[in-house]
């Protein structure tokens, strides 16, 4: 039987944090950097346990997005993963249910950058592909992030947006989206 736990980063004990970090390495086949893990910290985590084993994880933290010239609070979804031995059983949906509740309850919109493998999960849940240009507000000003075009998804909460306009995220080290 699975058990879902929702916790802030501050409430994760060392063993739980280590289990979540290890799950990222397994689920992303070693293609999940320490910077990627850093992006998942500081907000809320959804952790799905099967007995003593962590089988799924996702996190949401606050970021700033600029859309149509307005700075908005975004619940940014990070580090969504299901252990390969437990995939295709609805566990990703369980994690997203919890994260979307947090987004809808506390933010102007949800945002995330989807891998090719994860895009169908988000689109099937009503997340909308951002079709306009993506950019970052870097220390040097607004800079285009063309490589991220076509991978940004949003979940409107406060109001609908023109998905063909520009979306600008705040800067951070590593992958900005």
Secondary structure, DSSP 8 states (H G I E B T S, - for coil): -EEEEEEEGGG--HHHHHHHHHHHHHHTTT---HHHHHHT-SSEEEEEEETTEEEEEEEEEEEEEEETTEEEEEEEEEEEEE-GGG-SSSHHHHHHHHHHHHHHHH-SEEEEE--TTTHHHHHHTT-EE--S-EEEEETTEEEE-GGGTTTEEEEESSS---TTS-EEEE--SS---
